[in-house]
Amino acid sequence: MSGSMPAALVDQIEAVADAGMPEVPHDRSPLAQRRLARRATSFETSPWDEIVALRDRHPDMISFGGGAPAREAVPVARLQAAAAAAWAEMLDAYDYGELAGYAPLRELIAARMARQGMGVDPDDLIVTNGSQQGIDLVAKLMLDPGDTVVIETPAYIGALQTFAAYEATYLPVPVDDQGLRVDVLERELATLPRPPKLIYTVPTFHNPTGVTLPRDRREALLALARHYGILVVEDDPYGELRYDGAPEPPLRALDPDVVYLGTFSKTLAPALRVGWLAAPRRLAHLLAFAKESVDVHNERLMTRVVYHAADGFLDHHLVGARDLYRGRRDTLLAALSTHLPPGTTWTHPEGGFFVWVELADGVAACDLLPRAAAAGVLYLPGAWFSSHADRRDRCGLRLSFSTLDEVAIREGVRRLGEAVRDHVV
Ligand SMILES: Cc1ncc(COP(=O)(O)O)c(C=O)c1O
């Protein structure tokens, strides 16, 4: 490693390495605090850390906390074959390039979106490092500090983290068993001196509640957005994972001005970090350069892997995945009826990974979490999905059924029921 480095410098580096790094006074020092950007406070904690810290409270922990696909639904052999095909193509692709993403992958995505009623030119698609990056890029492009974003209450944690980093102000709008309360949003908007910049929504198989916005609310939401000139960001990681019921059109299918975020994290694997966004042309252009300023472009290898894995395979793969998740969802709903005390309510999602449970009066899901962890079960408390924890969020919790088999789901819910009963006594 030293190459032609002068010997004295090499000695100096080795001496520092031998001595170990000097202790850096922790970031509580006034100096460090002065040097941090204001937005740094939004990175002080991560909810995932808290869940990881609770994992070893029980030797056989059952966690309903995740949001990943089932291990059995990750097509490992197909991904391995796709990786070999992708490497074989790389001889011509080692340079920088493909700012908006590998063209055949963008064409594949556009064809899949077209089947869901979303006409989109592949040139208006940008491949992203997961849809999380899509949220970040839109926020980067649209938000000045203090700008208002309409968010669902409860809302996807990752989006809250991103908007907080851009110092957004929230307009929280409640979600009921049919998704965003568009009537409440309408009343709120009428009172504001200045319209919000963005409406961020997960209208299909919402994270964390699992509910889906019906057609009439979709149309009303879009009409409001048009009236007030607000950009709608539709985040749709779960739309292709419907287990029953008739599909609703994506918002983007009803209005081409919507920014649409998609991902292969739930249909193939989150580790690939391949998602996409579709935006009106002028925005797409700006978003592409915003992405360039962040990471230049996605990995050219991985976008090829995803293309070769998905092409001619994904539809068939999803048939099996839906069957698996449908069974797990049904097991969870049945177990909740068996084990949760009277007064508890929960949603009945037609797709996605999540069921939202509301505990009977007086049981705050945050307070219950240590007791549940000691009993061997984890979930995400509702307050984590809110910018301000109102009563409903305190009593709510998210259960994810995607990664657990049916035996674990039944046992996990039994433990949860026991923890709730012990807590109330
Ligand atoms: C609503 C929502 N948006 C975005 C993401 C992030 O997905 P990705 O892995 O594509 O970044 C998730 C993941 O859980 C999600 O649930």
PDBQT file of the ligand as one rigid body, heavy atoms in Angstrom, charges set to zero:
ROOT
HETATM    1  C1  LIG A 501     -43.759   3.277   1.842  1.00  0.00    +0.000 C 
HETATM    2  C2  LIG A 501     -42.329   2.963   1.601  1.00  0.00    +0.000 A 
HETATM    3  N1  LIG A 501     -41.593   3.771   0.835  1.00  0.00    +0.000 NA
HETATM    4  C3  LIG A 501     -40.302   3.523   0.584  1.00  0.00    +0.000 A 
HETATM    5  C4  LIG A 501     -39.673   2.421   1.127  1.00  0.00    +0.000 A 
HETATM    6  C5  LIG A 501     -38.212   2.224   0.852  1.00  0.00    +0.000 C 
HETATM    7  O1  LIG A 501     -38.038   1.255  -0.087  1.00  0.00    +0.000 OA
HETATM    8  P1  LIG A 501     -36.676   1.034  -0.879  1.00  0.00    +0.000 P 
HETATM    9  O2  LIG A 501     -36.064  -0.188  -0.339  1.00  0.00    +0.000 OA
HETATM   10  O3  LIG A 501     -37.092   0.912  -2.304  1.00  0.00    +0.000 OA
HETATM   11  O4  LIG A 501     -35.834   2.262  -0.684  1.00  0.00    +0.000 OA
HETATM   12  C6  LIG A 501     -40.386   1.542   1.936  1.00  0.00    +0.000 A 
HETATM   13  C7  LIG A 501     -39.728   0.395   2.575  1.00  0.00    +0.000 C 
HETATM   14  O5  LIG A 501     -40.181  -0.163   3.524  1.00  0.00    +0.000 OA
HETATM   15  C8  LIG A 501     -41.754   1.816   2.172  1.00  0.00    +0.000 A 
HETATM   16  O6  LIG A 501     -42.509   1.003   2.929  1.00  0.00    +0.000 OA
ENDROOT
TORSDOF 0
